[in-house]
Amino acid sequence: MSQRKSRAEAFIKINGDALREVRLDRGLSTVQVAARVGVGKAYISKLERGISPRCSAQVHAALVRVLQPADRRAFRADGQKVAA
């Protein structure tokens, strides 16, 4: 029997300022990032502004894939290193 992650573990706290900074450094709009990640523009905006302070591990992985930060732990607000 496989163990499921608890609901709290299924989400990652996001540093919205770091997310916005890397997005802008890559020259991408929220619309472009949202389309590539597979979420709505409003959701990316909410993550960046801290209105939605968490995202799923799947969305985090997609953000890392799309924005290609130097550190794959980028955008995490849980004390992990954040790098562009």
N, C-alpha and C positions, 0 to 999 in steps of 0.2 A: 504494500500500500504506500503510495507516495504521500509525502507530507506537503501540505499547502502552506504557503507563506501567510502569516497573519495579515489582516487588512492594513495595518500600519506599516508592515514591511513591504507591501506591494507599491507603496508610494515613496517618492523621493522629494525632499524639500529642495526647492529651486532658488538660486540667487538670481533674481530677475535682472538686476543691474549688470551682472556678468553675462547673462544671456543676451541682453540688448547690445552690450559692448562688442561681443564677438560677432553678432549678426551684422552690426553696422560696419565692423572691420572687414567683413566678407562682402560688403556692398549689396546685401540682400534686404528686401522689404519683408514686412511681416506676412504679406500675402504670399511671397515666394517661399518663405520658410514653411508656412502653414501647408501649402500645396505639396511640398516635398516630404513633409513629415506625415501628412495625411490627417490633419486637424484643421479646425477653422481659424481664420485670421484673428477673431476675437479671443480665442483661447491663447494664442501666442502673446497677444497684447496683455491679457490678464496675467499670464506668467511673468512677463517683463515688469509689470506694474505692481506685482505682489498681491493682486486681488485673488488669484489662484496660486497659493504658495507651494503647491505640490503637484507633481505629475506622476503618471505611472512609470514604472521602470521601462516599459516599452516605448513610451513617448520620449523619455530621457535618452534612450539608446538611439532613437531616430534623430533627435536633435544633435547628438554627438556625430552621427553618421553624416548628416547634412552640413553641419557647420564646421566639422573637422578641427576642433580645438587641439592645441598641443597636448593637453592632458585630458584623457577620456573621462576623468571625474569632474570636468568643468561643469559649471552651472549648479553644482551641488551646494546647498546652504547648510550642510550638516558638519561643518568644520573641515571638510576635505579641501585640498588645494584647488583653487580656481585659476585656470590659466587660459589665455587666448590662443 
